[in-house]
């Protein structure tokens, strides 16, 4: 991605957004709402899988303690 003065010149996001090209601002805005911006939604399945794996690991640790 090419950035100039904090703005992404070739922002890959296709959403019509007032923060278009201001990636840090956009990610922060969406993170505060508990979501991902459109250009990062491809990460969601991997994040969910990671969360599932972490929960499973916690569950196994609790079983070991008993």
C-alpha angles and dihedrals in degrees: 000000000000115000129190123181091347095307124110106234093195099034107177094210114114096194118112097237135154088229094054109148094011094100100173091048091047095048091047091049093051094042089056087056092046096248141100126247116252093257092058100042090102085074094061098088091051091048091050091050090051091050091050091051092049092050091049091050091050090049091052091048091052090051091051091053093056 
